[in-house]
């Protein structure tokens, strides 16, 4: 009774069970072979066989068992049998038959007799392989038929017919007991795709195919991350989103290679819904690693705002170039602590110097520069939320202008090699306090470099990088929409026509690091942000990806433009032109230059007004420094009149 309980506790036949089944099948195969041999050849003229029938069985099954053990034919699970398992069975049967025939030849040469009929052994090789093959195919087919037709399985199409797509189909077929049942492939080949793969038909990417999917009850499509990089997700996947087809994505293809059945099942368990970030992501950025390595390797690097969205990614990417040490300058204690724990786990051999400090505090900043003498500085610390800065212009000046001035001044004083400032597209024709404050910071570092380089060609190289919204950054629209959708809505959009440029955090940081090596000083680098995204469409797609219908399950409401907000962002002023660089994703903005003495006096006055807490006078001074700063939807519009 205990043995029966143990047997039924298995979710598949144990190895000894498979081994026993194979031996019984081989015994059956030899019996069939003897009958066929006797019926066809009748062993006419054959000498007397030394072994009687049962001894022949024992001899042949013993030899076969040895080769089953050598080739581990019993190690696989019958219902998950693969081509490799079939090859193992074929080789073990063929080699065993060869050994038996060779043994008979040697025995005859010594004694003149035979142990068993050669014809039966030859026939046995074919019959045994057929039986062993059929039991595996049969069990696998029956199992797939039963499991793939249960109500629990999600019917899926696979997008892509190259290696990654075929790997997904193979895994879903071979792993068994998965929640997905593949029903077909989808490809962009159009009318040319009239063929089958793995028994699944290949369909063109058309509305007719989508309708056919719905008719067959298929509401899911799986796409590999490799395929995502080959297509334009925002364009090519929109047809699925518009038709409420759920898009799933898998782990990377390399994780499927050489995976055992159990590993494959774990990988399939990692299949998840596609993220909106995947739809907005563009082809992978390529940067000149050699240039970046020369800039960073074995040098002390300082990152301000180190625990922020951009700062923390910069810190991580910097580590691949083996800096001597990385100074983490951050005024927020808890985020810095969390970042440090993560970094020490991820980069155990790297040297990190956590520093609590505010860029607005000149004494603290000087102390950091004096003590650690950084060679490269990435200045990412800033206030960035437009509506908040519109309410607190004095704080925007203190953080974004005075903070940048403190960092830049110390970089010059302590002979930093390169100073890279992170700016924003909102600095172009600014309509809000935040954008104007970043433009003033740009003007300060650029004009200071132009003044310094006249007398000292080896002075600190000041470089500015300007890009748009970053996907998934703290406080950005995507995490905000996700929370609203999770709460059941409504999703709030400021205006039906508002558009924004988006870039992923890793992409932005990669371009920042390469731009820092391209510059000779004083440049403002503009990144290729691709096509702008309509925020209303973004909201609708996020609702659909979450499995809801916009306007029915979750409503979208319009709240009106916020203070300082404009419908679209610009990367260049109308009077500005660009110069290409060695990286087609990076351009140099040719901007108006300012005399440093004049800029210095104006900014000193601006900072004094900010400390005096006189917001209207502060903003008035900002508009003097940046004449193109025209307020929108703001109490400061009266200053433009």
MIGUTI-785013 format. One record per residue (C-alpha): residue number from 1; residue in one letter; x, y, z negated. Coordinates in Angstrom, 2 decimals, decimal comma, m for minus. Layout:
! MIGUTI-785013
   n res      c1      c2      c3
 NUM   A       X       Y       Z
...
! end
This chain:
! MIGUTI-785013
   n res      c1      c2      c3
   1   X    0,00    0,00    0,00
   2   X    2,85    2,37   m0,84
   3   X    4,46    1,67    2,56
   4   X    1,17    2,49    4,34
   5   X    0,86    5,75    2,41
   6   X    4,42    6,72    3,36
   7   X    3,76    5,89    7,03
   8   X    0,62    8,04    7,23
   9   X    2,40   10,93    5,50
  10   X    4,61   11,44    8,57
  11   X    3,42   14,04   11,11
  12   X    5,36   12,03   13,71
  13   X    6,73    8,48   14,00
  14   X    9,97    8,02   12,03
  15   X   13,16    7,13   13,89
  16   X   13,05    3,49   12,89
  17   X    9,47    3,38   14,21
  18   X   10,54    4,72   17,60
  19   X   13,47    2,28   17,62
  20   X   11,14   m0,65   16,88
  21   X    8,67    0,42   19,59
  22   X   11,50    0,63   22,13
  23   X   12,81   m2,86   21,25
  24   X    9,31   m4,36   21,54
  25   X    8,88   m2,70   24,92
  26   X   12,25   m4,07   26,06
  27   X   11,25   m7,58   24,91
  28   X    8,06   m7,20   26,92
  29   X   10,09   m5,98   29,89
  30   X   12,34   m9,08   29,76
  31   X    9,32  m11,37   29,59
  32   X    7,86   m9,66   32,66
  33   X   11,23   m9,90   34,41
  34   X   11,44  m13,65   33,77
  35   X    7,97  m14,13   35,23
  36   X    8,74  m12,01   38,29
  37   X   12,09  m13,79   38,79
  38   X   10,56  m17,24   38,43
  39   X    7,73  m16,38   40,82
  40   X    9,90  m14,83   43,52
  41   X   13,26  m16,55   43,26
  42   X   12,27  m19,75   41,39
  43   X   15,96  m19,84   40,44
  44   X   16,61  m22,35   43,25
  45   X   20,11  m23,74   43,06
  46   X   20,69  m21,97   39,74
  47   X   22,75  m23,96   37,22
  48   X   21,36  m24,86   33,82
  49   X   21,21  m21,85   31,46
  50   X   23,22  m22,30   28,28
  51   X   20,80  m20,23   26,17
  52   X   17,21  m21,27   25,75
  53   X   14,47  m18,67   26,18
  54   X   14,43  m17,37   22,57
  55   X   18,19  m17,16   22,43
  56   X   18,10  m15,13   25,65
  57   X   15,62  m12,76   24,03
  58   X   17,83  m12,36   20,96
  59   X   20,97  m11,84   23,04
  60   X   19,42   m9,22   25,35
  61   X   17,54   m7,35   22,61
  62   X   20,69   m7,30   20,46
  63   X   22,79   m5,79   23,27
  64   X   20,03   m3,30   24,08
  65   X   19,70   m2,29   20,42
  66   X   23,42   m1,53   20,28
  67   X   23,17    0,89   23,21
  68   X   19,99    2,47   21,86
  69   X   21,98    3,21   18,72
  70   X   24,98    4,52   20,67
  71   X   22,88    6,91   22,78
  72   X   20,42    7,84   19,97
  73   X   17,41    7,26   22,19
  74   X   15,19    7,02   19,10
  75   X   16,24   10,42   17,72
  76   X   13,67   12,41   19,71
  77   X   10,00   12,81   18,85
  78   X    7,90   10,97   21,45
  79   X    5,35   13,75   21,94
  80   X    8,12   16,32   22,45
  81   X   10,18   14,18   24,88
  82   X   12,35   16,13   27,30
  83   X   14,35   15,43   30,45
  84   X   17,43   14,83   28,27
  85   X   15,57   12,11   26,34
  86   X   14,67   10,41   29,64
  87   X   18,30   10,45   30,80
  88   X   19,43    8,91   27,51
  89   X   16,93    6,06   27,92
  90   X   17,96    5,47   31,54
  91   X   21,68    5,34   30,70
  92   X   21,21    3,07   27,68
  93   X   19,12    0,55   29,68
  94   X   21,42    0,67   32,72
  95   X   24,60    0,24   30,65
  96   X   23,06   m2,57   28,59
  97   X   22,04   m4,36   31,82
  98   X   25,54   m3,88   33,21
  99   X   27,11   m5,36   30,10
 100   X   24,75   m8,35   30,26
 101   X   25,59   m9,00   33,91
 102   X   29,31   m8,65   33,22
 103   X   29,02  m11,06   30,29
 104   X   27,31  m13,60   32,52
 105   X   30,06  m13,30   35,14
 106   X   32,80  m13,77   32,55
 107   X   30,99  m16,72   30,97
 108   X   30,59  m18,40   34,37
 109   X   34,27  m17,91   35,21
 110   X   35,24  m19,72   32,02
 111   X   32,60  m22,44   31,69
 112   X   30,98  m22,59   35,12
 113   X   27,54  m22,08   33,58
 114   X   25,24  m19,08   32,94
 115   X   23,78  m17,66   29,76
 116   X   20,63  m16,28   31,45
 117   X   19,40  m15,58   34,98
 118   X   21,06  m12,57   36,66
 119   X   17,94  m11,84   38,68
 120   X   15,91  m11,43   35,49
 121   X   18,48   m9,00   34,07
 122   X   18,44   m6,90   37,26
 123   X   14,64   m6,76   37,22
 124   X   14,73   m6,03   33,48
 125   X   16,69   m2,81   34,01
 126   X   13,90   m1,33   36,15
 127   X   10,96   m2,68   34,15
 128   X   12,41   m1,64   30,78
 129   X   13,08    1,90   31,98
 130   X    9,57    2,20   33,43
 131   X    7,96    1,06   30,19
 132   X   10,14    3,29   28,00
 133   X    9,53    6,26   30,30
 134   X    5,77    5,65   30,43
 135   X    5,38    5,42   26,66
 136   X    7,06    8,80   26,28
 137   X    5,14   10,49   29,06
 138   X    1,92    8,90   27,91
 139   X    2,26    9,99   24,28
 140   X    3,30   13,47   25,32
 141   X    0,44   13,84   27,83
 142   X   m2,18   12,60   25,39
 143   X   m0,86   14,86   22,64
 144   X   m0,80   17,93   24,89
 145   X   m4,28   17,18   26,19
 146   X   m5,67   16,89   22,68
 147   X   m3,86   19,83   21,10
 148   X   m4,06   22,24   24,03
 149   X   m7,81   21,89   24,30
 150   X   m8,61   22,69   20,71
 151   X  m10,49   25,86   19,89
 152   X   m7,53   27,03   17,82
 153   X   m5,24   27,43   20,83
 154   X   m4,93   30,81   22,51
 155   X   m4,93   30,48   26,27
 156   X   m2,04   32,51   27,70
 157   X   m0,52   33,49   31,01
 158   X    3,25   34,00   31,22
 159   X    4,46   37,17   32,96
 160   X    7,59   36,36   34,96
 161   X    8,84   33,28   36,82
 162   X   12,58   33,67   36,29
 163   X   14,70   31,97   33,62
 164   X   13,10   33,69   30,64
 165   X    9,55   33,00   31,84
 166   X   10,35   29,36   32,58
 167   X   11,98   29,02   29,14
 168   X    8,79   30,27   27,50
 169   X    6,69   27,75   29,44
 170   X    9,12   24,95   28,59
 171   X    9,06   25,82   24,91
 172   X    5,28   26,00   24,75
 173   X    5,03   22,65   26,51
 174   X    7,76   20,79   24,64
 175   X    7,47   22,18   21,11
 176   X    3,89   21,00   20,69
 177   X    1,46   21,95   17,95
 178   X    1,75   25,66   18,82
 179   X   m1,10   28,19   18,84
 180   X   m0,60   28,91   22,56
 181   X   m1,76   26,98   25,61
 182   X   m0,06   28,14   28,88
 183   X   m2,54   28,38   31,75
 184   X   m0,47   30,00   34,50
 185   X    2,27   32,43   35,54
 186   X    1,98   36,02   36,76
 187   X    4,51   37,59   39,12
 188   X    4,92   40,69   41,31
 189   X    5,55   38,53   44,39
 190   X    2,06   39,27   45,74
 191   X    0,77   36,98   48,50
 192   X    4,02   34,95   48,49
 193   X    3,26   33,27   45,16
 194   X    1,23   30,32   46,42
 195   X    3,05   27,64   44,43
 196   X    3,14   25,90   41,03
 197   X    5,77   25,73   38,28
 198   X    5,67   23,13   35,48
 199   X    2,21   22,20   36,73
 200   X    1,02   25,80   36,25
 201   X   m0,13   27,96   39,16
 202   X    1,64   31,25   39,91
 203   X   m0,68   34,22   40,41
 204   X    0,00   37,72   41,76
 205   X   m0,22   40,74   39,45
 206   X   m3,57   42,04   40,70
 207   X   m6,97   42,97   39,32
 208   X   m8,34   39,78   40,92
 209   X   m5,94   37,73   38,77
 210   X   m7,01   39,66   35,68
 211   X  m10,64   38,87   36,47
 212   X   m9,74   35,20   36,93
 213   X   m8,01   35,22   33,53
 214   X  m11,14   36,58   31,87
 215   X  m13,30   33,98   33,62
 216   X  m11,08   31,21   32,26
 217   X  m11,13   32,70   28,76
 218   X   m7,51   33,88   28,88
 219   X   m7,09   37,04   26,82
 220   X   m3,32   36,91   26,20
 221   X   m0,21   37,34   28,30
 222   X    3,35   36,60   27,09
 223   X    6,33   38,55   28,39
 224   X    9,98   38,07   27,47
 225   X   12,15   41,00   26,33
 226   X   14,36   40,38   29,36
 227   X   11,39   40,88   31,67
 228   X   10,48   44,03   29,75
 229   X   13,84   45,52   30,71
 230   X   13,39   44,62   34,39
 231   X   10,04   46,37   34,82
 232   X    8,54   49,74   33,99
 233   X    6,45   48,70   30,97
 234   X    4,38   51,88   30,91
 235   X    3,33   51,27   34,52
 236   X    3,40   47,51   35,07
 237   X    1,70   46,51   31,81
 238   X   m1,02   49,14   31,96
 239   X   m3,30   46,81   33,93
 240   X   m3,35   44,39   30,98
 241   X   m4,00   47,15   28,45
 242   X   m6,84   48,62   30,53
 243   X   m8,49   45,19   30,69
 244   X   m8,06   44,39   26,98
 245   X   m5,56   41,60   27,67
 246   X   m3,44   41,17   24,55
 247   X    0,29   41,47   25,35
 248   X    2,68   39,26   23,38
 249   X    6,46   39,22   23,46
 250   X    9,00   36,59   22,41
 251   X   12,40   36,52   20,77
 252   X   15,33   36,98   23,15
 253   X   15,86   34,19   25,70
 254   X   19,28   33,29   24,29
 255   X   17,56   32,20   21,10
 256   X   15,75   29,49   23,10
 257   X   18,86   27,96   24,61
 258   X   19,92   24,59   23,21
 259   X   17,25   24,82   20,54
 260   X   15,99   21,68   18,83
 261   X   12,27   21,02   18,72
 262   X   11,96   22,38   15,21
 263   X   13,99   25,46   16,12
 264   X   11,81   25,99   19,18
 265   X    8,69   25,87   17,03
 266   X   10,18   28,51   14,75
 267   X   10,98   30,69   17,76
 268   X    7,43   30,34   19,03
 269   X    6,24   31,28   15,57
 270   X    8,13   34,56   16,08
 271   X    5,98   35,53   19,09
 272   X    4,32   38,84   18,21
 273   X    2,15   41,51   19,76
 274   X    4,02   44,03   21,85
 275   X    4,68   47,40   20,20
 276   X    3,87   50,76   21,69
 277   X    7,58   51,54   21,50
 278   X    8,19   48,69   23,97
 279   X    5,87   50,35   26,47
 280   X    7,70   53,65   26,22
 281   X   11,20   52,21   26,24
 282   X   13,30   52,75   29,34
 283   X   16,19   50,79   30,89
 284   X   19,06   50,20   28,48
 285   X   21,49   53,09   28,13
 286   X   25,09   52,44   29,15
 287   X   27,78   54,52   27,50
 288   X   31,54   54,67   27,91
 289   X   32,61   52,69   24,88
 290   X   36,32   53,38   25,43
 291   X   35,86   57,14   25,16
 292   X   33,73   56,83   22,03
 293   X   36,22   54,43   20,46
 294   X   39,10   56,85   21,04
 295   X   37,05   59,58   19,37
 296   X   36,05   57,55   16,29
 297   X   38,43   54,61   15,77
 298   X   40,45   54,81   12,53
 299   X   39,18   58,33   11,80
 300   X   37,11   59,76    8,98
 301   X   33,62   60,59   10,23
 302   X   31,06   62,72    8,41
 303   X   27,32   62,45    9,10
 304   X   25,03   65,03    7,53
 305   X   21,41   64,02    7,03
 306   X   22,81   60,50    6,89
 307   X   19,67   58,87    5,50
 308   X   17,35   60,39    8,09
 309   X   16,03   58,65   11,21
 310   X   18,78   59,92   13,51
 311   X   21,51   60,13   10,87
 312   X   21,12   56,53    9,67
 313   X   21,16   55,14   13,22
 314   X   24,24   57,22   14,02
 315   X   25,97   55,77   10,96
 316   X   25,16   52,22   12,10
 317   X   26,29   52,76   15,68
 318   X   29,49   54,45   14,54
 319   X   30,57   51,28   12,70
 320   X   31,13   49,31   15,92
 321   X   34,06   51,64   16,64
 322   X   35,81   50,92   13,31
 323   X   36,15   54,35   11,68
 324   X   38,57   54,69    8,80
 325   X   35,66   55,79    6,60
 326   X   32,16   57,24    7,02
 327   X   30,99   60,05    4,74
 328   X   27,23   59,89    4,14
 329   X   26,16   63,45    3,31
 330   X   22,54   63,54    2,15
 331   X   20,49   65,62   m0,27
 332   X   17,75   62,97   m0,79
 333   X   18,94   60,55   m3,47
 334   X   16,63   57,54   m3,00
 335   X   16,90   57,27    0,80
 336   X   20,69   57,53    0,51
 337   X   20,75   54,77   m2,10
 338   X   18,59   52,50    0,08
 339   X   20,75   53,21    3,13
 340   X   23,95   52,44    1,23
 341   X   22,63   49,05    0,06
 342   X   21,64   48,17    3,60
 343   X   24,95   49,30    5,10
 344   X   27,07   47,38    2,60
 345   X   25,16   44,22    3,48
 346   X   25,31   44,82    7,22
 347   X   28,92   46,07    7,33
 348   X   30,69   44,53    4,31
 349   X   34,19   45,50    5,48
 350   X   33,37   49,12    6,37
 351   X   34,20   52,02    4,04
 352   X   31,27   54,29    3,12
 353   X   31,51   57,41    0,99
 354   X   28,05   58,42   m0,26
 355   X   27,83   62,12   m1,09
 356   X   24,84   63,86   m2,63
 357   X   24,86   67,38   m1,27
 358   X   22,74   70,00    0,45
 359   X   24,05   71,70    3,58
 360   X   22,60   74,95    2,19
 361   X   25,10   74,78   m0,69
 362   X   28,33   76,20    0,74
 363   X   30,43   75,30   m2,31
 364   X   29,41   71,61   m2,17
 365   X   30,04   71,46    1,58
 366   X   33,51   72,96    1,19
 367   X   34,31   70,53   m1,59
 368   X   33,40   67,58    0,68
 369   X   35,51   68,89    3,58
 370   X   38,46   69,72    1,34
 371   X   38,47   66,34   m0,40
 372   X   37,91   63,99    2,57
 373   X   39,16   66,00    5,59
 374   X   36,84   64,49    8,22
 375   X   38,01   64,39   11,85
 376   X   34,56   64,13   13,45
 377   X   31,29   65,62   12,18
 378   X   27,78   64,71   13,32
 379   X   25,43   67,36   11,96
 380   X   21,93   65,84   11,84
 381   X   20,61   67,49    8,66
 382   X   17,67   69,79    9,40
 383   X   14,06   70,64    8,69
 384   X   12,08   69,48   11,73
 385   X    8,31   69,54   11,10
 386   X    6,80   72,35   13,16
 387   X    3,64   73,20   11,14
 388   X    5,50   73,17    7,80
 389   X    8,28   75,41    9,05
 390   X    5,66   77,80   10,45
 391   X    4,44   78,19    6,87
 392   X    7,96   78,45    5,39
 393   X   10,19   80,34    7,86
 394   X   12,66   81,36    5,16
 395   X   13,33   77,72    4,28
 396   X   13,76   76,88    7,97
 397   X   16,46   79,56    8,22
 398   X   18,23   78,38    5,08
 399   X   18,35   74,73    6,19
 400   X   18,68   74,96    9,96
 401   X   20,67   78,17   10,41
 402   X   22,56   78,71    7,17
 403   X   23,10   74,95    6,75
 404   X   24,57   74,71   10,26
 405   X   26,69   77,82    9,63
 406   X   28,10   76,32    6,41
 407   X   28,97   73,05    8,14
 408   X   30,47   74,78   11,19
 409   X   32,53   77,22    9,13
 410   X   34,00   74,42    7,04
 411   X   34,73   72,40   10,17
 412   X   36,86   75,28   11,46
 413   X   38,53   75,92    8,11
 414   X   39,53   72,26    7,66
 415   X   40,53   71,59   11,27
 416   X   37,83   69,12   12,27
 417   X   38,48   67,76   15,78
 418   X   34,87   67,59   16,96
 419   X   31,62   68,97   15,58
 420   X   28,43   67,60   17,13
 421   X   25,16   69,39   16,40
 422   X   21,84   67,61   16,88
 423   X   19,32   70,04   18,40
 424   X   15,87   69,75   19,97
 425   X   13,91   70,51   23,14
 426   X   11,82   72,85   20,99
 427   X   14,77   75,26   21,06
 428   X   13,97   76,03   24,72
 429   X   11,59   78,99   25,07
 430   X   10,63   78,44   21,43
 431   X    7,04   79,04   20,33
 432   X    7,59   78,10   16,68
 433   X    9,88   78,78   13,74
 434   X   11,50   75,36   13,83
 435   X   12,49   75,58   17,50
 436   X   13,72   79,16   17,16
 437   X   15,82   78,29   14,10
 438   X   17,52   75,47   16,02
 439   X   18,15   77,79   18,97
 440   X   19,81   80,30   16,63
 441   X   22,00   77,48   15,24
 442   X   22,94   76,56   18,82
 443   X   23,88   80,17   19,55
 444   X   26,06   80,38   16,42
 445   X   28,19   77,27   17,08
 446   X   28,49   77,99   20,80
 447   X   29,49   81,64   20,43
 448   X   31,90   80,84   17,59
 449   X   33,69   78,26   19,74
 450   X   33,97   80,70   22,66
 451   X   35,58   83,24   20,33
 452   X   37,95   80,73   18,72
 453   X   39,16   78,99   21,85
 454   X   40,55   82,25   23,29
 455   X   43,28   82,31   20,66
 456   X   43,52   78,59   19,87
 457   X   42,87   76,04   22,64
 458   X   43,17   73,23   20,05
 459   X   40,43   74,58   17,79
 460   X   37,41   72,54   16,69
 461   X   35,32   71,42   19,69
 462   X   31,68   72,39   19,05
 463   X   29,18   70,35   21,03
 464   X   25,37   70,58   20,96
 465   X   23,01   67,78   22,02
 466   X   19,40   68,57   22,82
 467   X   16,63   65,99   23,22
 468   X   12,90   65,52   22,61
 469   X   10,77   63,44   20,27
 470   X   12,25   60,24   18,91
 471   X   10,12   57,10   18,73
 472   X    9,48   55,88   15,22
 473   X   11,32   58,71   13,47
 474   X   10,06   59,88   10,09
 475   X    6,82   61,80   10,49
 476   X    6,53   61,18   14,24
 477   X    3,21   60,64   15,97
 478   X    3,44   56,85   16,41
 479   X    3,66   55,88   12,70
 480   X    0,90   58,44   12,06
 481   X   m1,39   56,88   14,67
 482   X   m0,65   53,39   13,32
 483   X   m1,85   54,40    9,87
 484   X   m5,02   55,92   11,30
 485   X   m5,77   52,81   13,36
 486   X   m5,14   50,53   10,36
 487   X   m7,62   52,63    8,38
 488   X  m10,28   52,20   11,08
 489   X   m9,86   55,67   12,59
 490   X  m10,51   58,22   13,73
 491   X   m7,25   58,87   15,56
 492   X   m6,58   62,60   15,64
 493   X   m5,02   64,27   18,69
 494   X   m4,43   68,01   18,69
 495   X   m5,34   68,60   22,37
 496   X   m6,52   66,43   25,28
 497   X   m3,76   67,74   27,58
 498   X   m0,78   67,80   25,22
 499   X    2,32   65,97   26,50
 500   X    5,65   65,10   24,94
 501   X    8,98   63,55   25,92
 502   X    9,99   60,44   23,99
 503   X   13,26   58,60   23,43
 504   X   14,14   55,66   21,20
 505   X   16,35   56,29   18,17
 506   X   19,17   53,96   19,37
 507   X   19,05   55,51   22,84
 508   X   19,27   59,05   21,45
 509   X   22,17   58,17   19,15
 510   X   24,11   56,40   21,91
 511   X   23,83   59,48   24,10
 512   X   24,83   61,73   21,21
 513   X   28,04   59,75   20,70
 514   X   28,97   59,75   24,38
 515   X   28,14   63,45   24,74
 516   X   30,50   64,15   21,88
 517   X   33,35   62,68   23,96
 518   X   32,41   64,41   27,22
 519   X   32,49   67,94   25,88
 520   X   35,45   70,28   25,92
 521   X   33,65   72,56   23,51
 522   X   30,80   75,05   23,69
 523   X   28,51   72,86   25,82
 524   X   24,85   72,14   25,22
 525   X   24,11   68,66   26,49
 526   X   20,59   67,86   27,68
 527   X   19,45   64,24   27,83
 528   X   17,34   62,73   30,56
 529   X   14,08   62,17   28,70
 530   X   12,31   60,47   31,61
 531   X    8,67   61,22   32,30
 532   X    6,59   63,04   29,69
 533   X    3,86   61,05   27,93
 534   X    0,32   62,29   27,51
 535   X   m0,48   61,95   23,80
 536   X   m4,14   61,11   24,49
 537   X   m3,07   58,15   26,66
 538   X   m0,60   57,13   23,96
 539   X   m3,41   57,08   21,38
 540   X   m5,69   55,04   23,66
 541   X   m2,98   52,48   24,40
 542   X   m2,14   52,09   20,72
 543   X   m5,80   51,45   19,94
 544   X   m6,03   48,84   22,72
 545   X   m2,80   47,14   21,62
 546   X   m4,28   46,82   18,16
 547   X   m7,20   44,90   19,69
 548   X   m9,80   47,67   19,65
 549   X  m11,66   49,68   22,28
 550   X  m11,10   53,47   22,21
 551   X  m14,30   55,41   21,73
 552   X  m16,20   52,33   20,56
 553   X  m14,30   50,53   17,80
 554   X  m12,09   53,51   16,96
 555   X  m12,91   57,11   17,79
 556   X  m10,46   59,77   18,98
 557   X  m11,03   63,31   17,75
 558   X   m9,38   66,57   18,80
 559   X   m8,23   68,88   16,04
 560   X   m6,75   71,78   18,01
 561   X   m3,15   72,85   18,42
 562   X   m1,29   73,28   15,15
 563   X    0,58   76,46   14,24
 564   X    3,56   76,92   16,54
 565   X    2,63   73,96   18,74
 566   X    2,56   74,15   22,53
 567   X    1,06   71,82   25,12
 568   X    4,40   70,79   26,60
 569   X    8,07   70,88   25,70
 570   X   10,87   72,10   27,93
 571   X   14,44   70,88   28,03
 572   X   15,81   73,96   29,80
 573   X   15,02   77,65   29,86
 574   X   13,79   78,82   33,28
 575   X   16,97   80,87   33,73
 576   X   19,18   77,93   32,85
 577   X   20,67   75,43   35,27
 578   X   22,40   72,14   34,67
 579   X   25,73   70,57   35,56
 580   X   25,99   66,77   35,99
 581   X   28,40   64,66   33,92
 582   X   29,90   61,20   34,37
 583   X   26,79   59,78   32,68
 584   X   23,69   60,40   34,80
 585   X   21,58   60,46   31,62
 586   X   23,50   63,47   30,28
 587   X   23,51   66,96   31,80
 588   X   25,21   70,16   30,66
 589   X   22,89   73,11   30,23
 590   X   24,34   76,34   31,57
 591   X   23,01   78,83   29,02
 592   X   23,41   82,52   28,28
 593   X   26,45   83,33   26,14
 594   X   26,50   85,80   23,23
 595   X   29,33   87,87   21,69
 596   X   30,29   86,18   18,43
 597   X   30,67   89,36   16,36
 598   X   27,17   90,47   17,29
 599   X   25,76   87,00   16,63
 600   X   27,55   86,79   13,29
 601   X   26,16   90,13   12,12
 602   X   22,62   89,29   13,24
 603   X   22,69   85,87   11,58
 604   X   24,14   87,26    8,32
 605   X   21,26   89,74    8,24
 606   X   18,78   86,94    9,03
 607   X   20,06   84,83    6,14
 608   X   19,84   87,80    3,75
 609   X   16,20   88,36    4,75
 610   X   15,46   84,66    4,22
 611   X   16,96   84,80    0,71
 612   X   14,92   87,94    0,02
 613   X   11,83   85,87    0,85
 614   X   10,47   88,33    3,42
 615   X    8,89   86,04    6,04
 616   X    7,71   88,67    8,54
 617   X   11,03   90,50    8,47
 618   X   12,79   87,15    8,80
 619   X   10,73   86,18   11,86
 620   X   11,17   89,64   13,35
 621   X   14,94   89,22   13,10
 622   X   14,66   85,75   14,70
 623   X   12,85   87,28   17,67
 624   X   15,60   89,88   17,99
 625   X   18,26   87,14   18,21
 626   X   16,11   84,96   20,53
 627   X   14,06   87,35   22,71
 628   X   12,29   84,46   24,47
 629   X   10,80   83,34   21,12
 630   X    7,05   83,98   21,59
 631   X    4,86   82,64   18,78
 632   X    1,87   80,42   19,63
 633   X   m1,17   79,81   17,44
 634   X    0,64   81,49   14,56
 635   X    0,23   84,39   12,15
 636   X    3,48   85,74   13,60
 637   X    1,90   86,40   17,02
 638   X    1,30   89,99   15,95
 639   X    5,08   90,55   16,00
 640   X    5,09   89,87   19,74
 641   X    2,69   92,75   20,36
! end
